[in-house]
Amino acid sequence: MDSLPGIHVIRLRRTTLYINVVHHLKKVLYISLILIVTSSCFFDEPNFSKPLVKDLKLEWWGEPKNQTITFGMVRGDFGGLLIIPETVFAVGYTDEFLIAKSYPNKEKEIQNRLFNYDENTGDYLLIKPNDTVYLSSDDSYYEKNGIWYHTGNGWNPPKGLFPFKGSVYYHIIDMRNWDSSKKWNDKNLYHFSSKSQFDQKRNELNIPESIDFEIVYKESE
């Protein structure tokens, strides 16, 4: 007796469903394994976190040169909203003000300038042509309609760019009218590229001279 066509269809659908389920389970298992391996590597990294004032924290992950000041709603938890980027190496504070010094990350600045992908050419814009000194030896660059481009995605950052100790940034956080239970407001934060600018704003805000840089990391100075 011949099989009914409907039975073949049902069997085919069941087989297809079974294959799809197995494929999906394999994909979930693969992703789970990647997350487990990645997470274990991530949490094995050394880290440091020190509560400061009003849910501001001084912390780093991986190595001290990554030290930042972050804002988190739960004191003691690692991570949070980045307030002052790396590399923070000196901090002083009271309940009203926080002052900090940091070195810029020139490596990140240069990297951001080098790798601006241009969809029209398929290459990378050279915002500063002098940055070609950082490109890898097998890269090439050219000029088109007055604009410079380079073709590769590799580069050779020299030592000393991160942290870059050739300059110091200064920061002030005014916390007198700041409720840390509310959303962070950038109006409380001031950045300066020179000590004279920092001192001028410090006088305007009437920050007492008694507030000094009490937490200083000598290895970063």
C-alpha positions in Angstrom: 0.0 0.0 0.0 1.4 3.4 -1.0 2.1 5.9 1.7 -0.1 8.9 1.9 1.5 12.2 0.7 0.5 13.9 4.0 2.5 11.5 6.0 5.7 12.4 4.1 5.0 16.1 4.7 4.5 15.6 8.4 7.8 13.5 8.6 9.6 16.2 6.6 8.4 19.0 8.9 9.3 17.0 12.0 12.8 16.4 10.6 13.3 20.0 9.7 12.1 21.1 13.1 14.4 18.7 14.8 17.4 20.0 12.7 16.5 23.6 13.5 16.2 22.9 17.2 19.6 21.1 17.3 21.2 23.9 15.3 19.8 26.5 17.7 21.0 24.6 20.8 24.5 24.3 19.3 24.5 28.0 18.7 23.4 28.8 22.2 26.0 26.4 23.7 28.7 28.0 21.6 27.8 31.5 22.6 27.6 30.4 26.3 31.1 28.9 26.1 32.5 32.1 24.7 30.9 34.2 27.4 32.2 31.9 30.1 35.8 32.0 28.8 35.6 35.7 28.2 34.1 36.4 31.6 36.7 34.3 33.4 39.5 36.1 31.7 37.9 39.5 32.5 37.4 38.8 36.2 40.9 37.4 36.5 42.3 40.8 35.7 43.7 42.8 38.7 41.6 45.7 39.8 41.3 48.5 42.3 38.4 50.6 43.6 38.4 53.2 46.3 35.2 55.1 47.4 35.8 58.9 47.5 32.7 61.0 48.2 29.1 61.1 47.1 29.3 57.9 45.1 32.4 59.0 43.2 35.1 56.3 43.0 38.8 56.1 42.1 39.4 52.8 40.3 41.3 51.0 37.6 41.1 47.6 35.8 44.0 45.6 34.4 46.8 48.0 35.4 47.1 51.4 37.3 47.6 53.5 34.2 43.9 52.9 33.5 42.9 54.7 36.7 39.8 56.8 36.4 37.2 58.6 38.5 33.7 57.1 38.0 30.2 57.7 39.4 28.1 54.8 40.5 24.8 54.6 42.4 26.0 51.8 44.7 29.1 52.6 46.7 31.7 49.8 46.5 30.5 48.3 43.3 33.1 48.3 40.5 32.4 50.4 37.4 30.0 53.2 36.7 29.7 56.4 34.7 33.1 57.7 33.6 33.7 61.2 35.0 37.4 61.7 34.6 39.3 59.5 32.2 42.7 57.8 32.5 45.3 58.4 33.9 44.2 60.0 37.2 47.2 60.1 39.5 46.3 62.7 42.2 43.1 63.4 44.0 41.9 65.6 46.9 38.4 66.1 48.2 35.9 67.3 50.8 32.1 67.0 50.9 32.0 70.1 48.7 34.8 69.8 46.2 36.9 67.3 44.5 40.1 68.2 42.7 42.2 65.8 40.5 45.2 65.7 38.2 45.6 63.3 35.3 47.8 62.6 32.3 46.2 62.5 28.9 46.0 59.3 26.9 47.7 60.4 23.6 47.6 56.9 22.3 43.8 56.9 22.2 43.7 60.4 20.8 46.0 59.5 17.9 44.2 56.2 17.3 40.9 58.1 17.0 42.5 60.4 14.4 44.0 57.6 12.4 41.1 55.3 12.0 38.2 57.4 10.6 36.7 55.1 8.0 35.6 56.8 4.7 32.8 55.0 3.0 33.5 56.6 -0.4 37.1 55.5 -0.7 37.0 52.4 1.6 40.1 53.8 3.3 40.9 55.9 6.4 41.0 59.7 6.7 44.2 61.3 7.8 43.1 64.2 9.9 46.7 65.2 10.6 49.1 64.1 7.8 52.0 64.2 10.3 50.4 61.2 12.0 51.8 59.0 9.2 54.9 58.5 11.4 52.6 56.2 13.5 51.5 54.0 10.6 52.8 50.5 10.1 55.5 50.0 7.5 53.3 48.1 5.1 50.6 50.9 5.1 50.4 53.4 2.3 48.8 56.9 2.1 47.8 59.2 -0.7 46.2 62.6 -1.3 42.9 63.1 -3.2 41.2 66.4 -3.8 43.2 68.0 -1.0 42.4 65.3 1.6 44.8 62.7 2.8 44.0 59.0 3.3 45.7 55.8 4.3 44.8 52.2 3.3 45.8 50.0 6.2 44.4 49.5 9.7 47.6 48.8 11.6 49.8 51.3 13.5 52.9 51.4 15.7 52.2 53.5 18.9 55.5 54.4 20.5 56.0 54.1 24.3 55.2 57.2 26.4 51.8 58.0 24.7 49.8 56.3 27.5 50.1 57.9 29.9 51.6 60.9 28.3 53.6 62.7 31.0 54.4 65.7 28.8 51.3 67.5 30.0 49.0 67.5 33.0 45.2 68.0 33.0 43.5 69.5 36.1 39.9 68.8 37.1 37.4 70.3 39.6 34.0 68.8 40.7 31.8 71.2 42.5 29.5 69.2 44.8 27.9 71.9 46.8 24.5 71.8 45.1 24.8 68.3 43.8 22.4 65.5 44.9 24.2 62.3 44.1 20.9 60.4 44.1 20.0 62.2 40.9 21.4 61.9 37.4 24.9 63.1 36.9 25.2 66.7 35.7 28.3 67.8 33.7 27.8 71.4 34.9 29.4 70.3 38.1 32.7 69.3 36.3 35.5 71.6 35.1 38.5 70.5 33.0 41.7 72.5 32.5 44.9 72.0 30.4 47.0 74.3 32.5 47.6 75.0 36.2 47.0 78.7 35.8 43.5 78.0 34.5 42.9 75.6 37.3 44.1 78.1 39.9 41.9 80.8 38.5 38.8 78.7 38.6 39.7 77.5 42.1 39.8 81.1 43.3 36.4 81.8 41.6 34.8 78.9 43.4 36.5 79.8 46.7 38.0 76.4 47.1 39.9 76.4 50.4 43.7 76.1 50.2 43.3 73.3 52.8 42.0 71.0 50.0 45.2 69.5 48.5 46.1 66.5 46.5 46.1 63.9 49.3 45.9 60.8 47.2 49.0 60.7 45.0 50.3 57.7 43.1 54.1 58.2 43.0 54.5 55.4 40.3 52.3 57.5 38.0 53.9 60.9 38.6 
